Amino acid sequence: MTAAAQRMDRRKMLALGAAAGLAWATRPKLSSAQKGKRGTVEDRSDQMEARCITPRTEHHFFGYYDKFPWDATGRYLLALETSFIDRPPTPEDTARIGMIDLQDGNRWIPLDETLAWNWQQGTHLQWLATAPDRLSIYNMREGDRYVSVIRDVHSGEVRKLPRPIYAVSRDGKQAVTLNFSRLHRHRPGYGYNGVPDAWESDPHPAEDGIYRMDLETGENRLIISVDQIANLDPQPTMENTSHWFNHLQFNHDGSRFIFLHRWKVPPSWLTRLFTAAPDGSDIYCVNPFEMTSHFDWRSSMEILAWARRPGIGDRYFVFTDQSDKAEVMGEGLLTTDGHCSYSPDGRWVLTDTYPNKEHKRTLLLYRPEDQRRVDIGHFYAPPELGGEIRCDLHPRWNRDGTQVCFDSAHEGDRQMYVIDVSEITA
């Protein structure tokens, strides 16, 4: 089947599914285990110690859930430091970049400062895989542009790149990125405040979109435009509204990356999940059904995502890239959206929840092979920290899957915490 015929076939099935209110031919299948036993739920939160590992003299956080804050040795943990948590950052507000020495009394080691940051994803601070025991990479603002910086945390040597980063491949050699000014206009808390959007008046610019950058040379170019995706199998809700991209992530071998296409439908937005090759070719719509939230690659071809499918509703689905295959995961056990990621060995999923009626977020582990859910913490979320300044847990693994790091404000300030989960994941 040609690509054009495949798109037409998918459009027909989408229309039929919407008209009938039923799933179409690719309705996700439940495994035999899901059809039978629903799995188990254990609450071990009373047995787990959440240790604050950042100094209480200032506020600290890391950012998003899809990166390792620990260096390759396990001794240093990257973090951001701020003097306030109760408002969005202005263009003049600086966040201090540093690391925690876990073998020296959790000593704070300052490294740099940045004007390119937000409360949800920080400054995309992370260790660079080409030398994860010493090289870090993060974003900065210089004048009227955003750039990225590669810093040797031990020698202080710095190399600057001409664009900011959003997602870095696992080998540390390439990045994909986007217009952080446009993202800030449409999704405060994820973009950066400080540089005007050159395409503010254009609802879907052809000259702006997703860029690829070589992290060794700095060479970069536009690979997918907003206009290109806005005109790919357009839906009626996409007319006369503004479009943007969000949430980029490389797969395991760097051969493809995810991106979300979003368009404004007041009072919120709608979303399609796409994948593409790093040069912008082989674009594929994995989920066209107007809602995809957080996700993680299970392998170089499989994607776990909280999403919506006709006749099924909102669930965690495991999608197979470049196919219509999608299977429900955690039916009856994983019932809400969360910031999900696979453990380094791929056996466990770490995720969290949004606040319940008691304003508490749950931190949990889930093992798909036997549908075992283990709750490892329930943390108060101050209701006054809402909207773009909220403090999501954004949990992350360490490099051997024995510890979990998360951000939280349950003790009144914004800090980073670590839980040892080795007894569960061993």
N, C-alpha and C positions, 0 to 999 in steps of 0.2 A: 504494500500500500504506500502511495506517495505521501509526502508530508502534507500536501494540500488536501488529499483525500482523507488523511487521518484527522486533520483539523475539522473538516466538514462532518465526519462521522462523530467526533466528540461534540460538536455543536448540536447535531441532531439529538444525541443522547441527552445532552444537557437540557434541551427544550422539552423532551419527553418527560424527563425526571421532574422538572419544575411543574409541568402541567398536571402530572399524575400525583405529585407529592410523594413519589416513591423513589427508591434508589434505582439507578439504571444498571446496565449490564455488569458494571464493576463494583457492585455493592460489596463492601468489605465482609470478609468471611470470619467467623469465629472459629478458633481452633477447637479441637476436641476437648481440651482442658477447659476452655472458656464455656463450652456448651454444658459441661458437667460441673465439676467442682469450681467454686468461685475463688478459691485461693484463701489465704489467711492474712489477718491483720494483727500485728503486735504493736503495742504502745510501750516502747522502752525509754521514753523521754525521761522518766525519773532516774534511770540508770546511767544516763549520758551526761557528761560534764562539758558544758560550753565554756571554754576558756577565752577570756578577752586577751588578745595578744598585741593590742595597740595601746600606747600611753593615753591616759585619761585627761591629759592637760589640754588636748585639742580633739577635734573630731576626725575620724578616719574612715575610709571606705576604699574598696577596690574598683567596683563597677560591675561589669556584666558577668554572666555565669559560664561563658563558653571559653574561658582561658585558664591557664595554670598560674596562680600568683606565686607559687613556689619555684625557686630556681632548680637547676638540675641536681644540686647537692642536697637540697632539702633544708638548707640552713637559712636562706634569705627569702623573705616574702614581700612582694611589691605592694605599695599602698599609696593612697592620696591623703593629704592632710588639709583640713580647712578650719577656720575659726568660727564658722556659723553653719547652721543646718536648716534654718527656718524660712528661707526664701530662695528663689531662683538666683543663680549667679548673674551679675551684670557684666558688661564687657570689660570692666576694670577689676573684677574679682579674680584673684590668683588662687590656684590650688598648688600646694607643695607636693612634689613627687619625692618619694623616699622608699626605703625598705626596712623591714624589721629583721634584726639579727636574733633568730630564735635560740641561738647558743650563747648569747650574751645578755641574758635578762630581758629579752625582747627590746633591745636598744633600738631607738629610731635613728636611722642614718639618712640625712637629707641628701638629695641628688640634684634636684632642679625645681623650677617653677613653670607653670603653664597657664595661659589664658584661654586655652581650648579644652573645655571640659563641661560636663553636665552631671546631674545627680544619678542618672540611670546607668550610663555606660562609662562614666569617668572620662579619661582621655585615651581610651583603648590601650592602656598601659599593659605590657606583656613582655615575657622573655622571648628573645629571638632564637629560633631553633638552630640557626647556624652556630651559635655558641651560647646555649641556655644556662651556662654557669657564670656568664659575665655580661652578655649583651641584652639590653632592654630596648624597647621601641615604644614611642608614644607620640602624641600630637601636640603642636604648639601653634600659636598665632604670631606671625611676623608682619607688622604693618597691616596691610589690607588683604592678607592671604593666610591660609592655613598650610602648615608644612608638617612633616614628621621628623623625628630625631632618633637616631640609633646611638645609644650611650653605653660605653663600657663602664659598668658600675664600680669597678675597682680601680681602673686607671684614670677615669674621667674623660677619656677620649670620646669625641662626638663627631658624628657625620650626619648632615642634614639632607633630607630628600624633598623634592619640589612639591609633593602633594601629601596631604594627611593620609593615614591608613584607616580602613574600617575592618577588613578581614585579612589575615595573613595566612598563607598556606603553611601546612605542617612542616615543610622543609625550610621555611623561613626565607624563601627566595623570591616570592611574588606577593603582591597585595592587590585587592580590589577596594575601591573607595567610591565616594559619592560627594554630592554638594551638601556640606554640613549646614550651610546657611539656609538652603531650601528645606532641609529636614527640620531645622529649628523653627521655621515659620509654620510648618504643618504639624510637627510633633515636638513641642517644647519638652526638654528633658532628655532628648536624644541627639539633637543637633547642637551647634555652638552659637552663642550670642556675641556678635562683635564685628562681623563682616556682612555687608548688604548682599542680598541675593541678586546677582546680575540678571536673572531671568524671572524676577518676581511677577511681572505682568503677563508672562507666558504660561498658560495652564499646562502645557506639555512640550517643553522646548526640544528642538531637534539637535541643539548644540550642547546639551547638558544631560547627564545621566550617570552611568557607572563607568569608572575608569580603571584600567589595569596599570600597575606600576611594577617595574623590575626593581627589587630592593638592593641589587648589587650596583646597578648603573643609574637608577633614578629615571630611566626612560619610561614614559607613560603616554597613554592615549585613551580617548573615549572609545569604549567598545560596545555599549548599548545605550541608546538615547531614550529619554522619557517618552518622546514622541513615538518612537518605534514600538514600544510596548503598549502605549495608550491606543495605538491603531492596530494591534494584533488581536484579532477576534474580539472587537469592542462590544460591550454590553450597553443597553440603553442608559443605565445609571452612570456611565462614564461621560455622557455628553454634557458640555457646558460646565465642567468642573475642573479642579486642579488635581494633578497627578504627581506622585513622587515615589522614591524607592526607600527601603528600610531593611535592616537585618540581613546583612550579607555574611556568608560563612562558606569556607572551602570544605570539600569532602576530604577523605583520608589521604588520597594519593595526589591531590592537587589538580585532578583532571577536570573537575567541575565545581561550580559554586552555586549556592542558593541566593536568591534575592526575593523580597516581597515587593510587589507592585500594589500601591495603595492609591485610592482616589477618594476625594472628599464627597461624602453624602451626609449633610447635616442631620443630626448633631455630631456625627462621628465620621467613619470612613469604612470602605470595603476593601478587601484584600484578595489578591491572587498570589499563589506560590509558584515561582519559576526556578528552573535551573538552567545553566549554560556552561559552555566551555570557557576557559580563561581569556580566549581571544574574542569572545562575544558570539561565537557561532553555536549551532546546535541548541537553540533556545527551546525549552520544553515547559509547558504549563502542567505542573504536577497536580495542583488542586485549583480549579477555577471557581469554586463554590463560595466565593465572597467572604470567607473567614478562615484565615490561618494565623496562628499566633506564634508561640515559641516552639523551637525545634532543635534537633541535633542530628548529625549524621551517625547512623549506626554502623555503616561501612561506606565504601566509595560509591555504592549504588542504592543504599537504603536510608530512609529519612524518617525519624520519629518526630511527629508534630501534633500539637493540639489544633484540630481543624474541624471543619463542618462538612458533612456529606449528606446528600438527599436521602431521606428515609431512615437515616441513622442519627443525625444530630451532631452535637459537639462531643468529640472523644479524642483520646490519643490514638493516632493511626500510624502504622508503619507503612510508608509509601515505598514503592520501588521506582527509582528514577527512570524516566523515558519509557514508562509503561503506565497502564491504568490500574495496576495492582495496588490495593490498599487494604490492610487488615487492622482491625481494632486491637488495641493492647490495653490490658488492665481493666476490662469491662467490670463495672461494679466496684472496683477498688481504686482506680484513679479517675475521680469524678469531676475534677476541676482543672482549669488551666494552671500551669506552673512553669518554672524555668528549669527545663529538663536537660540532663546530660548523661551520657554513658560513662561508666567507670573505664579506666584504662584497659582492663581486660575484657570489656564489653558485656560483662555478666549482670551488672547492676545498673539501674537508672536512679539518679539522684534528682529530686525535684522538690518544689515547695508549693504552697497555696497562697492565695490572697486572704486578707483578714476575714474571719467569721464574725458572727454577731457580738462576740466577746472581744473583738479586735485582736484576735490571735492568728498568727500564721503558723502552719504546720510544716516542719522539715521532715522529709521521709526518703526512704530507700525502697526500691521495688526490684524484685528479681523475676524477670519474665518466664524463666524456664519452669518455675514451680508456682508462679503467681504469689510470691511472698512479699507482703508489704510490711515494712518496719518503720514506725514513726519514731524519730529520734529527737524531736524537740517541738515545743509549742511556744512561740515568742510573741509578746505583746507588741502591737504596732500602734504607736500614738496616733490617734485620729487627726490631730492637728497637722501631722506631716502627711498631707494628701496631695493628689495630683502629681505634678512633675517633681515635687520635692519629697515624695514618699521614699521610704527606705525598704525596698524589697530585699528579701534575703539573698537572692542571686547566688545560690550555693555553687561551689566549685570543688573539684577533686584535687588531691595532691597527686603526684606522679605515679605512685604505686597503689592508689585506691584504698589507702588505709586511714586517711583523714579527710575531713570536709571543712572548708572555710566558707564563712558567710558574713554579710553585713547585717547589722541590726541596731535598732534604737530602743530595744525593750528595757534598757536600764537608764534611759533618759538622755543619753548622748549617742552619737552615731559612731560605732566602733566595729572592728573586725573580730570574729570569734572562730575558734577551731574546735572541732569535736573529733575524737578518735573513734573510728568505726571499724577498726581492724578485727574485733571479735565477731562482727556481723559479716564482713566481706571476705574474711579469710577463706 
